[in-house]
Amino acid sequence: MTDTPALPDRLSADPRSPHHNAAVFEREVGVRINGKERFDVQEYCVSEGWIRIPAGKAVDRRGQPLLIKLKGTVEVFYRAPDAG
């Protein structure tokens, strides 16, 4: 798995963000905050200890979801590919 890039300290799922890295998203990325795995993370920062997740169905005037910040111990990892 040497072709897999290392996970960055900060990553965003929004392609318009300067913290977006398309090469990382070729594999599925997992995020845990305070020991609980989250599946709705839009952005994270490991060194600052936060993640951003959508705030329900609320959207801004451009149609993008409103995000809330959760703070805690952030762990990121590549999920293992499903065998089968």
C-alpha atoms as a printed R data frame, in Angstrom:
   type eleno elety resid chain resno       x      y      z
1  ATOM     1    CA   MET     A     1   0.000  0.000  0.000
2  ATOM     2    CA   THR     A     2   2.804  2.378 -0.780
3  ATOM     3    CA   ASP     A     3   0.641  4.150 -3.380
4  ATOM     4    CA   THR     A     4  -1.704  5.433 -0.652
5  ATOM     5    CA   PRO     A     5  -0.916  9.001  0.438
6  ATOM     6    CA   ALA     A     6  -0.489  9.697  4.143
7  ATOM     7    CA   LEU     A     7  -3.499 11.242  5.823
8  ATOM     8    CA   PRO     A     8  -3.039 15.005  6.256
9  ATOM     9    CA   ASP     A     9  -3.446 16.885  9.539
10 ATOM    10    CA   ARG     A    10  -6.415 18.780  8.084
11 ATOM    11    CA   LEU     A    11  -8.741 17.564  5.337
12 ATOM    12    CA   SER     A    12 -11.985 18.809  3.810
13 ATOM    13    CA   ALA     A    13 -14.517 16.957  1.675
14 ATOM    14    CA   ASP     A    14 -15.457 20.210 -0.116
15 ATOM    15    CA   PRO     A    15 -13.557 20.433 -3.433
16 ATOM    16    CA   ARG     A    16 -13.588 24.265 -3.203
17 ATOM    17    CA   SER     A    17 -11.606 24.210  0.049
18 ATOM    18    CA   PRO     A    18  -7.823 24.725  0.071
19 ATOM    19    CA   HIS     A    19  -7.662 21.704  2.441
20 ATOM    20    CA   HIS     A    20  -9.219 19.313 -0.094
21 ATOM    21    CA   ASN     A    21  -6.981 16.528 -1.433
22 ATOM    22    CA   ALA     A    22  -8.632 14.323 -4.066
23 ATOM    23    CA   ALA     A    23  -5.875 11.678 -3.903
24 ATOM    24    CA   VAL     A    24  -6.779 10.891 -0.281
25 ATOM    25    CA   PHE     A    25 -10.425 10.259 -1.185
26 ATOM    26    CA   GLU     A    26  -9.531  7.423 -3.571
27 ATOM    27    CA   ARG     A    27  -9.813  5.233 -0.452
28 ATOM    28    CA   GLU     A    28 -12.445  5.528  2.247
29 ATOM    29    CA   VAL     A    29 -11.332  7.640  5.224
30 ATOM    30    CA   GLY     A    30 -12.600  6.934  8.736
31 ATOM    31    CA   VAL     A    31 -12.807  9.481 11.552
32 ATOM    32    CA   ARG     A    32 -13.206  8.901 15.293
33 ATOM    33    CA   ILE     A    33 -13.838 11.665 17.803
34 ATOM    34    CA   ASN     A    34 -13.543 10.797 21.487
35 ATOM    35    CA   GLY     A    35 -13.516  7.093 20.572
36 ATOM    36    CA   LYS     A    36 -16.781  7.199 18.562
37 ATOM    37    CA   GLU     A    37 -16.658  6.715 14.799
38 ATOM    38    CA   ARG     A    38 -18.525  9.340 12.767
39 ATOM    39    CA   PHE     A    39 -19.719  8.817  9.197
40 ATOM    40    CA   ASP     A    40 -20.915 12.371  8.435
41 ATOM    41    CA   VAL     A    41 -17.662 14.339  8.832
42 ATOM    42    CA   GLN     A    42 -17.140 17.093  6.252
43 ATOM    43    CA   GLU     A    43 -13.825 18.446  7.578
44 ATOM    44    CA   TYR     A    44 -11.363 17.607 10.345
45 ATOM    45    CA   CYS     A    45  -8.184 18.885 11.980
46 ATOM    46    CA   VAL     A    46  -6.219 16.420 14.113
47 ATOM    47    CA   SER     A    47  -3.754 18.901 15.670
48 ATOM    48    CA   GLU     A    48  -6.489 21.342 16.751
49 ATOM    49    CA   GLY     A    49  -8.855 18.529 17.811
50 ATOM    50    CA   TRP     A    50 -12.089 19.282 15.941
51 ATOM    51    CA   ILE     A    51 -14.404 18.013 13.213
52 ATOM    52    CA   ARG     A    52 -17.182 19.732 11.270
53 ATOM    53    CA   ILE     A    53 -20.469 17.945 10.609
54 ATOM    54    CA   PRO     A    54 -23.736 19.071  8.947
55 ATOM    55    CA   ALA     A    55 -26.268 20.752 11.237
56 ATOM    56    CA   GLY     A    56 -29.364 18.778 10.228
57 ATOM    57    CA   LYS     A    57 -31.027 19.826  6.995
58 ATOM    58    CA   ALA     A    58 -30.068 23.512  7.279
59 ATOM    59    CA   VAL     A    59 -28.357 25.014  4.232
60 ATOM    60    CA   ASP     A    60 -26.853 28.413  3.497
61 ATOM    61    CA   ARG     A    61 -27.998 30.696  0.671
62 ATOM    62    CA   ARG     A    62 -25.753 28.852 -1.798
63 ATOM    63    CA   GLY     A    63 -27.274 25.465 -0.947
64 ATOM    64    CA   GLN     A    64 -24.270 24.213  1.051
65 ATOM    65    CA   PRO     A    65 -24.981 22.517  4.410
66 ATOM    66    CA   LEU     A    66 -24.408 24.546  7.564
67 ATOM    67    CA   LEU     A    67 -21.674 22.923  9.620
68 ATOM    68    CA   ILE     A    68 -21.160 22.704 13.363
69 ATOM    69    CA   LYS     A    69 -17.838 22.082 15.082
70 ATOM    70    CA   LEU     A    70 -17.314 19.273 17.587
71 ATOM    71    CA   LYS     A    71 -14.158 19.300 19.699
72 ATOM    72    CA   GLY     A    72 -12.300 16.364 21.189
73 ATOM    73    CA   THR     A    73  -9.628 13.784 20.439
74 ATOM    74    CA   VAL     A    74  -9.624 13.160 16.687
75 ATOM    75    CA   GLU     A    75  -8.263  9.964 15.098
76 ATOM    76    CA   VAL     A    76  -8.216  9.416 11.331
77 ATOM    77    CA   PHE     A    77  -7.520  6.212  9.426
78 ATOM    78    CA   TYR     A    78  -8.097  4.460  6.139
79 ATOM    79    CA   ARG     A    79 -10.923  1.937  6.337
80 ATOM    80    CA   ALA     A    80 -10.032 -1.578  5.269
81 ATOM    81    CA   PRO     A    81 -11.500 -2.515  1.874
82 ATOM    82    CA   ASP     A    82 -14.347 -5.005  2.094
83 ATOM    83    CA   ALA     A    83 -13.314 -8.492  1.133
84 ATOM    84    CA   GLY     A    84 -15.852 -9.882 -1.245
